[in-house]
């Protein structure tokens, strides 16, 4: 059945906790407009394109920007937006849309809303997990090209010799060294090098945690650079998925799913097959650069965001292993095991994150769950090549029909 396309109206509000939220609603009310879809992310998602695309299909949608950095306050920011949409005129159901890092945020929120903080509070941490007041659960969750939940670590470059500069490098760990398999047209790293790099990356992160703990003790004793916190500049770590190491240069890594799944093609055609990436290789920013090539954290934020890894952490063509996923509150693959509301999981085949969707679907506790991959879509739902058509519109129809299925959210 052909989808009706609505004109949309936009509204802007500023909620308590200084949270900006943009609401998009169809010009004509319908049963669909009684479902609110809310997207949140650490970046600016007020005009996130899938949010506006869904509004064209008759749903009330919203993009909101959390304003806090601590996990407790970020959860309360999401709660404020969920509560606002629950009270919005005409709304009967609220569905969270989590894209990329927003998938980590929204899955953490929904997990705590359904289960409380016990999984995290009962673990030994450098910074104890905070108490969080009861959260308002959403009625459904969409994880769209959600990332791995360890994106602070995947860009780190263990070839960097010192935090003092980004120039001095260890040749045996250098991803730009042709002897290790580097090729500016598309690398294929020796698998022995891949394993050495991955293990070294985790050791680099663990040493960074140790350094932060030492600095925290000095700050407590009044011997730090400041009385409350200190900046840490990490050369080579970059920021965002474009700074990840190995698998953006060598696209055979994390390049296909382990099993067969639905692949959504142009025109709404669906096939079942092993999903293979169509992304193109590119280089991470140079570690000698401060802008884009490095990242800045603080002693407190690094320690509060502690992630645990086995020394054998790694990934190959289709799997990732060796992180303590249950320890990490932003691990979607762990969070979905305690989420029971209807779940839509999606991955974009021209993106670096799409393999995570397979784990999120397989491990989900929801009895009403769906997994689909969008052919040719980049991380931001744009077509990698014109042959894939308008990938956002293709997925917009699929999302709309998933949300509108009778009995899922409304009769």
Secondary structure, DSSP 8 states (H G I E B T S, - for coil): -------EEEEEEE-GGG-EEEEEEESS--SGGGEEEEEEESS--TT-HHHHHHHTTT-EEEEEE----SHHHHHHHHHHHHHHHHHSTT--EEEEEEETHHHHHHHHHHHHHHH-SHHHHTS--SS-----------SEEEEES---S-HHHHT--TTEEETTEEEEE-GGG-TT-GGGT--TT-----HHHHHHHHHHHHHHHHHHHHHHHHHHHHHHTT-SSSSS--EEEEET--SSGGG--STTT-TTTT-EEEEEEEEE-GGG-EEEEEEE----------TT-STTTEEEEEHHHHHHT---EEEEEEE-SS-EEEE-GGG-TT-HHHHGGG--SEEEEEEETTSSSTHHHHHHHHH---SSEEEEEETTB-TTS-BSSGGG--HHHHHHHHHHHHHHSTTTS--
